[in-house]
Amino acid sequence: MNQFYIKEFDAKSQGNREQLARLIERQANFTNKKCFVIGIGGMTGAGKSYISSIIKDTMQNVKVMVLCTDDYFKYSRTQRIKKAKIIMAKNYAEGMIFVVANQPSMIDVNKIVKDIKKLKKGKEITKNRYDHKTGKIQKNAEKLQITGKTLLIVEGLFALRSDIAKNLDLKIFLECEEEELFKRYLERDKKNRGYPFYKSAKYFFEGELPTYRKYLTKTKKQADIIINTTRI
């Protein structure tokens, strides 16, 4: 399909919600398979989990399952910060990207791809769960298996990177104005982690924005659908 752009998506608009559902329904061909895989990528705060929940609420006559790539982190927050300090000694910029968990090597991509393939075949998977409040990884916390016609959503920062994208049937990228992203980032850090303004601002401008410019713009180019989520 040609790249489709939804400008100023408004989650409160029933029309916008139905438009997104219709777009997905037109692409979701279950003729020869019972699992259709959608990838949702974009910067932190763009609304990946929120859009996933909207799809889940608006899709009819099909089950929806969500895989979050954060659950495939290789390191806990404590482990990540220790490793980041070592990286910072050589390259401060890369160290900051590592601190905010946005370094591509932090994700166990092989495990994600294997789990997607297993789920598409109807096999059971066992996965970890990452706790954003504590920064801890809960090992083997969840078992998942597809039974019946299912829309599988893979959502996360690097959900559209090429090695994962090869296993996706539809790729969605969320873009958002940086000012709005910063506002959401501050609110999330204050609510979930109790971070003061200066710490969140440092992480955003020295970790999050460089990640977007260095890694995520490449994934945006291969998206089938781009949604501007500044207004959600």
C-alpha positions in Angstrom: 0.0 0.0 0.0 1.0 3.6 -0.5 2.0 5.5 2.6 -1.1 6.9 4.3 -1.0 10.0 6.6 -3.5 10.8 9.3 -3.0 14.4 10.2 -3.9 15.6 13.8 -5.4 12.4 15.0 -8.0 13.2 17.7 -8.7 10.2 20.0 -11.9 11.8 21.1 -13.2 11.9 17.6 -15.3 8.9 16.8 -14.6 9.6 13.1 -10.9 9.4 13.6 -11.2 6.2 15.5 -13.4 4.6 12.9 -11.1 5.8 10.1 -8.2 4.0 11.7 -10.2 0.9 12.3 -11.4 0.9 8.6 -7.8 1.3 7.4 -6.7 -1.7 9.4 -9.7 -3.8 8.4 -9.0 -3.2 4.7 -5.4 -4.5 5.1 -6.1 -7.3 7.6 -6.5 -10.3 5.3 -7.2 -13.4 7.3 -8.0 -15.6 4.2 -5.0 -17.9 4.5 -4.0 -17.2 8.1 -5.5 -16.6 11.5 -2.9 -14.0 12.7 -2.4 -10.5 11.2 0.6 -8.6 12.7 0.7 -4.8 13.1 3.8 -2.9 14.3 3.4 0.5 16.0 6.6 2.5 16.5 7.5 6.0 17.4 9.2 8.1 20.0 8.6 7.9 23.8 5.3 9.7 24.6 3.9 9.6 21.0 1.0 7.4 22.2 1.9 3.8 21.1 0.2 2.1 24.0 -2.8 4.4 23.7 -3.3 3.9 20.0 -3.0 0.1 20.6 -5.8 0.4 23.2 -7.9 2.3 20.7 -7.4 -0.3 18.0 -8.3 -3.0 20.6 -11.5 -1.1 21.5 -12.7 -0.4 17.9 -11.9 -3.6 16.1 -14.8 -5.9 15.9 -15.1 -9.7 15.2 -11.4 -10.2 15.9 -9.3 -10.8 19.0 -6.5 -8.3 19.7 -3.3 -9.3 21.4 -0.5 -6.8 22.3 3.3 -7.5 22.5 5.2 -4.6 24.1 8.9 -4.5 23.1 9.8 -3.0 26.5 9.1 -6.5 27.9 12.1 -7.7 25.9 14.7 -5.4 27.6 17.9 -7.3 28.3 18.7 -5.2 31.4 16.8 -3.8 34.4 17.0 -0.1 35.2 19.8 -0.7 37.8 21.8 -2.8 35.4 21.3 -0.3 32.6 22.5 2.7 34.6 25.7 0.8 35.6 26.4 -0.1 32.0 25.6 3.5 30.9 28.3 4.9 33.2 30.9 2.7 31.5 29.7 3.8 28.0 29.7 7.5 29.1 33.3 7.4 29.9 34.0 6.9 26.2 31.0 8.4 24.6 28.7 10.6 26.7 25.9 11.0 24.0 25.6 7.2 23.5 25.7 6.7 27.3 22.7 9.0 27.7 20.8 7.1 25.0 21.5 3.9 27.0 20.3 5.5 30.3 16.9 6.2 28.9 16.7 2.6 27.5 16.7 3.7 23.8 19.9 2.0 22.6 18.8 -0.6 20.0 21.1 -3.3 21.5 19.1 -3.2 24.7 16.2 -5.1 23.1 16.3 -8.8 22.7 15.3 -8.7 19.0 15.9 -12.3 18.4 13.4 -13.3 21.1 10.8 -10.9 19.8 11.1 -12.3 16.3 10.9 -15.9 17.5 7.9 -15.1 19.6 6.1 -13.4 16.7 6.7 -16.5 14.5 5.6 -18.9 17.2 2.4 -16.9 17.8 1.6 -16.9 14.1 1.9 -20.7 14.1 -0.5 -21.0 17.1 2.3 -22.0 19.5 2.5 -20.8 23.1 5.2 -18.3 24.2 6.5 -17.4 27.6 7.7 -13.8 28.0 9.0 -11.4 30.7 7.3 -8.3 31.8 9.1 -5.0 32.4 7.8 -2.8 35.3 8.2 0.8 34.4 7.7 2.0 38.0 10.4 -0.2 39.6 12.6 -0.7 36.5 12.7 -4.4 37.3 12.2 -7.3 34.9 9.7 -10.0 36.0 11.1 -13.2 34.5 8.6 -15.6 32.7 5.7 -13.5 33.9 3.3 -14.2 31.1 2.2 -17.0 28.7 0.5 -16.2 25.4 -1.1 -18.2 22.7 -3.2 -17.3 19.7 -6.5 -19.2 19.3 -8.8 -18.1 16.6 -8.6 -15.0 14.3 -6.3 -12.5 16.0 -4.8 -9.1 15.4 -1.3 -9.1 17.0 0.1 -5.7 17.8 3.8 -5.3 18.4 4.3 -1.9 19.9 7.4 -0.1 21.1 10.2 2.3 20.2 11.9 0.0 17.7 8.9 -2.0 16.6 9.5 -0.9 13.0 13.3 -1.7 12.9 14.0 -3.8 9.8 14.6 -7.1 11.5 11.3 -6.9 13.2 9.5 -5.2 10.3 10.1 -8.2 8.1 7.6 -10.1 10.2 4.9 -7.4 10.2 1.9 -7.2 7.9 1.2 -3.5 8.6 3.5 -0.8 9.9 2.3 2.2 11.7 4.5 5.1 12.8 3.4 7.8 15.3 4.8 11.3 15.1 4.2 14.2 17.5 5.5 17.7 17.9 8.5 17.8 20.2 7.0 20.4 22.5 4.0 18.1 23.2 6.3 15.1 23.6 8.3 17.0 26.2 5.2 17.9 28.1 4.0 14.3 28.2 7.5 13.1 29.2 7.6 15.4 32.2 4.1 14.3 33.3 4.9 10.6 33.0 8.2 10.8 34.8 6.6 12.8 37.7 3.7 10.5 38.0 5.4 7.1 37.5 8.9 7.7 38.8 8.8 10.8 40.9 11.6 12.5 38.9 12.2 16.2 39.4 12.0 18.6 36.4 15.7 19.0 35.8 16.3 15.2 35.7 13.4 14.6 33.2 14.5 17.5 31.0 18.1 16.2 30.9 16.9 12.7 29.9 14.6 14.1 27.3 17.0 16.5 25.5 20.1 14.4 25.9 18.6 10.9 25.5 15.2 10.9 23.9 15.6 13.5 21.1 19.0 12.2 20.0 17.4 8.7 19.8 14.7 9.9 17.5 17.1 11.8 15.2 19.6 8.9 15.1 17.5 5.8 15.0 13.8 6.4 14.6 13.6 8.6 11.5 14.8 5.6 9.5 11.9 3.4 10.6 9.4 6.2 9.8 10.3 5.9 6.1 9.1 2.3 5.8 5.8 2.9 7.6 2.5 2.1 5.8 0.6 4.5 7.9 1.9 7.7 9.7 -0.3 9.2 12.4 0.2 12.6 13.9 -0.7 12.2 17.6 0.0 15.7 18.9 -3.7 16.2 19.7 -4.5 12.9 21.4 
